[in-house]
Amino acid sequence: MASKGVSTLAVVIAVIIVIIGAYAVWTYPRAVVNFPVAFTAGSDVIKQPFTVPTLDNQVQVTVTVQSGTAIWRASILTDNNTLWSHTATQGGMTTYSSGWMTLQPGNYNFSFGTIGIGGVNAQVTVTAKGGVW
């Protein structure tokens, strides 16, 4: 009788561990947008749609500028409403990382634009995460 109780407890513990492990894997931080930017002098804009997956509720924007001199603006939009944006004056190499911000699972648009007398070369990444991360 005690042996049956111990095996039932072992099965319950194993199922809990599998559920927690699956949740951790599903919500681990991952890039939902990742693209290079290579703009010449003047103004230009790139828009990329992205989805915040189910169980994720936070995103972070990273802009890594390798070279260039320009004013750039990064934005997260939904139905043409700006949910988040950041503008910077760029001259040379730098990396900008936003803090983690809360976004509900769903579809969004990411916009990256520049204006200036020089061009800009950059890498843009939007990372989504959820759960305990």
Rosetta silent file (secondary structure, phi, psi, omega in degrees, C-alpha in Angstrom):
SEQUENCE: MASKGVSTLAVVIAVIIVIIGAYAVWTYPRAVVNFPVAFTAGSDVIKQPFTVPTLDNQVQVTVTVQSGTAIWRASILTDNNTLWSHTATQGGMTTYSSGWMTLQPGNYNFSFGTIGIGGVNAQVTVTAKGGVW
SCORE:     score description
SCORE:     0.000 S_00000001
   1 L     0.000  -44.738  179.854    0.000    0.000    0.000 S_00000001
   2 H   -65.213  -34.470  179.549    2.813    2.437    0.890 S_00000001
   3 H   -64.141  -38.893  178.526    4.585    1.524   -2.360 S_00000001
   4 H   -66.322  -39.505  177.585    1.524    2.554   -4.413 S_00000001
   5 H   -65.055  -39.659  179.331    1.394    5.916   -2.587 S_00000001
   6 H   -67.037  -43.079  179.830    5.100    6.506   -3.231 S_00000001
   7 H   -68.813  -33.561  175.657    4.771    5.740   -6.967 S_00000001
   8 H   -65.203  -43.457  177.491    1.718    7.999   -7.266 S_00000001
   9 H   -62.381  -40.995  179.046    3.669   10.792   -5.575 S_00000001
  10 H   -63.185  -40.254  178.454    6.626   10.178   -7.915 S_00000001
  11 H   -65.808  -43.587  179.162    4.342   10.437  -10.969 S_00000001
  12 H   -61.631  -44.927  178.978    2.787   13.660   -9.673 S_00000001
  13 H   -63.430  -42.061  178.907    6.227   15.177   -9.039 S_00000001
  14 H   -62.853  -41.641  179.060    7.430   14.104  -12.506 S_00000001
  15 H   -64.633  -42.230  178.431    4.375   15.679  -14.166 S_00000001
  16 H   -62.012  -43.308  179.427    4.905   18.945  -12.245 S_00000001
  17 H   -63.202  -42.119  178.847    8.578   19.032  -13.294 S_00000001
  18 H   -63.723  -43.248  179.560    7.641   18.442  -16.955 S_00000001
  19 H   -63.418  -45.537  179.113    5.006   21.224  -16.850 S_00000001
  20 H   -63.815  -42.010  178.758    7.424   23.692  -15.243 S_00000001
  21 H   -63.294  -43.413  178.655   10.159   22.747  -17.722 S_00000001
  22 H   -63.929  -41.438  178.395    7.848   23.168  -20.715 S_00000001
  23 H   -62.536  -43.040  179.872    6.684   26.568  -19.423 S_00000001
  24 H   -63.761  -42.735  179.021   10.291   27.698  -18.934 S_00000001
  25 H   -66.417  -43.362 -177.447   11.274   26.611  -22.450 S_00000001
  26 H   -63.971  -34.089 -174.495    8.174   28.206  -24.022 S_00000001
  27 L  -101.896    6.061  179.926    8.749   31.579  -22.326 S_00000001
  28 L   -62.202  141.836 -178.561   12.562   31.762  -22.657 S_00000001
  29 L   -56.555  134.039  178.671   13.716   35.063  -24.252 S_00000001
  30 E  -150.841  151.268 -178.991   13.895   34.891  -28.053 S_00000001
  31 E   -73.189  127.923  175.059   14.159   37.345  -30.942 S_00000001
  32 E  -105.183  -16.420  172.482   10.823   38.097  -32.614 S_00000001
  33 E  -141.461  133.077  178.611   12.325   40.748  -34.923 S_00000001
  34 E  -155.498  110.446 -178.436   15.924   40.786  -36.116 S_00000001
  35 E  -151.187  151.040  176.080   17.038   42.712  -39.198 S_00000001
  36 E   -85.061  153.323  176.488   19.968   44.776  -40.502 S_00000001
  37 E  -123.943  129.920  175.563   19.591   48.437  -41.423 S_00000001
  38 E  -140.012   91.407 -179.235   21.729   50.103  -44.103 S_00000001
  39 E  -105.090  145.896  172.968   20.452   53.586  -44.917 S_00000001
  40 L   -96.047 -174.219 -178.009   22.227   56.247  -46.969 S_00000001
  41 L   -57.858  148.828 -179.366   21.927   60.014  -46.482 S_00000001
  42 E   109.274 -154.956  178.956   18.421   61.426  -46.234 S_00000001
  43 E  -118.219  146.670 -179.813   15.390   59.888  -44.597 S_00000001
  44 E  -157.934  155.655 -179.088   14.230   56.293  -44.735 S_00000001
  45 E  -140.709  139.850  170.735   11.959   53.923  -42.779 S_00000001
  46 E  -119.933  134.186  175.239   11.726   50.145  -42.373 S_00000001
  47 E  -120.544  134.319 -179.896    8.608   48.546  -40.883 S_00000001
  48 E  -130.014  123.908  174.088    8.545   44.943  -39.663 S_00000001
  49 E   -75.612  150.084  174.273    5.487   43.130  -38.308 S_00000001
  50 E  -151.373  162.932 -178.977    6.019   40.861  -35.305 S_00000001
  51 E  -123.329  131.108  169.982    4.037   38.752  -32.883 S_00000001
  52 E   -86.035  115.194 -174.272    4.427   38.538  -29.125 S_00000001
  53 L   -65.373  158.823  173.618    3.786   34.816  -28.549 S_00000001
  54 L   -56.385  141.985 -177.393    1.235   33.399  -26.146 S_00000001
  55 L    79.129  -11.333  174.044    2.637   33.198  -22.581 S_00000001
  56 E   -96.275  148.558  179.859    5.107   36.014  -23.322 S_00000001
  57 E  -147.700   11.709  178.484    4.328   39.497  -22.035 S_00000001
  58 E  -137.958  143.954  175.880    7.550   41.519  -22.155 S_00000001
  59 E  -132.869  156.908  176.478    9.731   42.831  -24.976 S_00000001
  60 E  -137.062  136.951  179.053   13.065   44.615  -25.203 S_00000001
  61 E  -104.056  131.952  175.005   14.424   46.599  -28.161 S_00000001
  62 E  -125.871  126.104  175.822   18.150   46.571  -28.965 S_00000001
  63 E  -118.689  116.128  178.423   19.663   48.782  -31.660 S_00000001
  64 E  -108.625  109.421 -178.545   23.342   48.150  -32.387 S_00000001
  65 E   -95.216  121.999  179.093   24.764   50.857  -34.631 S_00000001
  66 E   -86.669  -34.953 -179.795   28.017   49.881  -36.350 S_00000001
  67 E  -164.338  162.462  174.224   28.556   53.186  -38.179 S_00000001
  68 E   125.410  164.877  176.798   26.880   56.333  -39.394 S_00000001
  69 E  -134.620  109.285 -177.398   25.743   59.810  -38.484 S_00000001
  70 E  -166.451  166.872  168.618   21.997   60.324  -38.327 S_00000001
  71 E   -97.617  125.808  179.131   18.989   60.889  -36.110 S_00000001
  72 E  -122.365  155.946  178.989   17.115   57.614  -35.719 S_00000001
  73 E  -138.281  130.609  175.391   13.794   56.646  -34.206 S_00000001
  74 E  -114.254  138.704 -177.408   12.577   53.192  -33.234 S_00000001
  75 E  -143.347  148.522  169.393    8.878   52.596  -32.488 S_00000001
  76 E  -112.273  126.489 -173.967    6.459   49.807  -31.594 S_00000001
  77 E  -125.599  153.664  168.764    3.022   50.401  -33.071 S_00000001
  78 E  -141.782  127.503 -178.575   -0.408   48.827  -33.077 S_00000001
  79 L    48.316   42.521  179.855   -3.169   50.070  -35.371 S_00000001
  80 L    64.049   13.422  171.600   -1.019   53.173  -36.032 S_00000001
  81 E   -98.945  131.512  179.460   -0.904   54.014  -32.318 S_00000001
  82 E   -81.355  119.489  177.706    2.603   54.374  -30.905 S_00000001
  83 E   -91.815  -29.975 -179.198    3.021   52.160  -27.826 S_00000001
  84 E  -157.099  145.105  173.514    6.743   52.851  -27.377 S_00000001
  85 E  -155.530  157.384  176.450    9.390   54.928  -29.129 S_00000001
  86 E  -146.366  135.007  178.592   12.953   56.110  -28.677 S_00000001
  87 E  -121.393  138.897  179.722   14.837   58.768  -30.646 S_00000001
  88 E  -143.824  151.655  171.597   18.606   59.229  -30.637 S_00000001
  89 E   -96.824  125.694 -171.887   21.258   61.271  -32.412 S_00000001
  90 E  -111.956  134.523  173.090   23.868   58.907  -33.735 S_00000001
  91 E  -148.399   89.431 -179.729   27.522   59.503  -34.491 S_00000001
  92 L   105.833 -158.888 -175.183   29.624   56.343  -34.597 S_00000001
  93 L   -88.398  138.410  174.622   29.267   52.981  -32.885 S_00000001
  94 E  -167.298  163.100  173.754   26.882   52.380  -29.988 S_00000001
  95 E  -127.530  128.463  175.330   24.306   49.953  -28.627 S_00000001
  96 E  -110.805  131.320  173.740   20.958   51.060  -27.250 S_00000001
  97 E  -127.515  125.331  175.978   18.842   48.658  -25.180 S_00000001
  98 L   -75.163  166.521  169.531   15.428   49.599  -23.883 S_00000001
  99 L   -74.302  169.352  175.036   14.216   48.295  -20.585 S_00000001
 100 L   -71.121  130.475  179.262   11.804   45.370  -20.593 S_00000001
 101 E  -122.250  149.005 -177.436    8.312   46.650  -21.362 S_00000001
 102 E   -84.422  125.662  172.515    4.983   44.895  -20.992 S_00000001
 103 L  -134.969  134.142  177.693    3.082   44.021  -24.173 S_00000001
 104 L   -70.981  151.078  175.604    0.187   41.603  -24.311 S_00000001
 105 L   -53.752  137.250 -179.807    0.492   38.639  -26.701 S_00000001
 106 E   157.205 -170.253 -176.387   -0.583   39.736  -30.170 S_00000001
 107 E  -100.123  136.604 -178.955    0.480   41.373  -33.424 S_00000001
 108 E  -139.167  172.175  173.298    2.489   44.583  -33.561 S_00000001
 109 E  -123.786  139.979  175.220    4.606   46.595  -35.996 S_00000001
 110 E  -111.009  133.398 -178.854    8.162   47.730  -35.427 S_00000001
 111 E  -124.529  134.510  175.631    9.363   50.850  -37.228 S_00000001
 112 E  -131.491  121.870 -178.184   12.938   52.098  -37.568 S_00000001
 113 E  -135.498  156.358  178.389   13.607   55.347  -39.382 S_00000001
 114 E  -134.425  159.856  169.559   16.435   57.809  -39.894 S_00000001
 115 E  -149.386  137.040  178.962   16.995   61.328  -41.104 S_00000001
 116 E   164.206  175.017 -178.660   20.342   63.001  -41.521 S_00000001
 117 L   -83.847  -14.501  178.597   23.225   64.028  -43.711 S_00000001
 118 L  -116.483  173.790  176.692   24.976   60.695  -43.236 S_00000001
 119 L   -93.473  179.242  176.885   23.940   57.094  -43.502 S_00000001
 120 E  -145.985  138.517  173.707   23.587   54.506  -40.767 S_00000001
 121 E  -119.814  122.472 -174.299   24.397   50.797  -40.537 S_00000001
 122 E  -148.723  168.603  172.786   22.753   48.981  -37.656 S_00000001
 123 E  -123.855  128.099 -178.056   21.256   45.739  -36.397 S_00000001
 124 E  -114.862  131.733  179.164   17.801   45.900  -34.804 S_00000001
 125 E  -135.600  134.541  170.372   16.439   43.185  -32.506 S_00000001
 126 E  -115.328  122.667 -177.721   13.192   42.900  -30.568 S_00000001
 127 E  -110.187  135.126  176.977   13.306   40.144  -27.940 S_00000001
 128 E  -112.237  147.431  176.520   10.210   38.690  -26.277 S_00000001
 129 E  -150.933  168.880  176.950   10.068   36.799  -22.991 S_00000001
 130 E  -155.736 -174.886  175.017    7.590   35.712  -20.396 S_00000001
 131 L    63.748 -135.453 -172.670    7.274   33.793  -17.188 S_00000001
 132 L   -85.859   -3.677 -176.989   10.132   33.757  -14.733 S_00000001
 133 L   -77.393    0.000    0.000   12.777   35.155  -17.072 S_00000001
